[in-house]
Amino acid sequence: MKILHHGARDGVTGSCHELQLGKYSLLIDCGAFQGEEADASNDITFPVEPVKALILTHCHIDHIGRIPWLLAAGFRGPIYATEATASLLPLMLEDGLKLQLGLSDEKCEAFIRLVRLQLKPVPFDCRAQIMLPDGQDVSLFFRQAGHVLGSAYVEFTLPDHQKVVFSGDLGPSHTPLLVDPVPPPHADVLVLESTYGDKRHPGVENREQALKSIVEQSLQDGGAILIPAFSLGRTQELLFDLENIVARESQQTRLNSPWTSLPIVLDSPLAMKITQTYQGFKRLWAKEAKARLDGGRHPLDFEQCTQIDEHSDHIGLVNRLKSSGEPAVIVAASGMCTGGRIMSYLEALLPDPRTDLLLIGYQARGTLGRELQNGAKVVMVHNNRIEVRAKVHTMTGYSAHADQNDLVRFVKGIQQGPSEIRLVHGDRPAQEALAKRLRKIKPDAKVIVCANLNLD
């Protein structure tokens, strides 16, 4: 058994790992490079003939974005994913094909049909069996990772009975919408993400109050509140908290509460479709979210939230907010301000000092989001120089990734093993900081900082 890393070895995007088992192999994720790492080619630079199956941990583009190139290279094997990931995959790929490659509807549909034929949905905690051509029998289980809907870590049992676990992206503890990841009882080899391996997040339990405070502070100045958010995961967590704030304010019948009349706008066609998928998989929600449903609430589809689909309506709202300066909360993709409808709002409203921009997720190096987070006074939007006079806020409570403490807790919870831990999906400092902690709690394990591997 050998593991090769074709992405996310020394960065946080492009996840793609090959589990070699003699002549044949399995591929875990096939993601695109983003941000500064987008300079790396998305071409498939490894032989695909030995790869007999693709296993997906979840549907973020940095884990699925190279699938078109993989199929173009000749891969026609099965694609295993959880039921929710299998449902989301066509949506996410279609959006990427249109935006990144500019494919026509007809070509997109042909590609999506091919992907659907290869998809093998597997329920959580149910065994899937992969029989390799040489007779080797590999079994896998998807376990809930708590990162986004359908996200999983993958637990393999190899022919020699070794347990190999790929974490995918693990979610933080105590989020109200999705369940917490539970570590496996046994792992011989663990391939672990380390996005925030050197950081600790503020408690998730405080994020709703922090959001409420920033919005109310912004309302005193007037103007729009712009929240760039990933269509998958971040948007749904944000809507969940906004609905709860509105519900509480309404219950308290505060006569002058700004929340009861504050427009909340979801301006992202993809996020709207994904949100509908979230509603179709309510059985995967956490207890708190289910309790709100049982109480007659609609956490992701509440009355005060307006959804904008048509492009003409989007442009109309941008122009209206630019001229009127009226308050509104706008949630739009993309989360790192690298494209999508948020760009029109930024171009129109960043020069307005009444505007507030709230960054609620990781901003990769080389993205506009990182520039704004770092205090840039002039940025380029749609090839135009835009002066930044808006107030820029950063909140980390909405990270969909486990922090250092969560990652350590996950590894500590593995009762048997691992004898080897390979750290991926993190910058070198994050991997090294996490490795230092893990060597203390698992002193018998070999902890490999993959960013330091010499692949020459």
Beta strands, then each sheet from edge to edge (+ up, - down):
strand 1: 2-5
strand 2: 17-21
strand 3: 24-28
strand 4: 51-55
strand 5: 79-82
strand 6: 119-122
strand 7: 128-131
strand 8: 137-144
strand 9: 152-157
strand 10: 163-166
strand 11: 189-193
strand 12: 224-228
strand 13: 264-266
strand 14: 305-307
strand 15: 328-332
strand 16: 356-359
strand 17: 378-381
strand 18: 384-387
strand 19: 391-394
strand 20: 420-424
strand 21: 446-449
sheet 1: 1+ 2- 3+ 4+ 5+ 6+
sheet 2: 7+ 8- 9+ 10- 11- 20- 21-
sheet 3: 14+ 13+ 15+ 12+ 16+ 19+
sheet 4: 17+ 18-
end
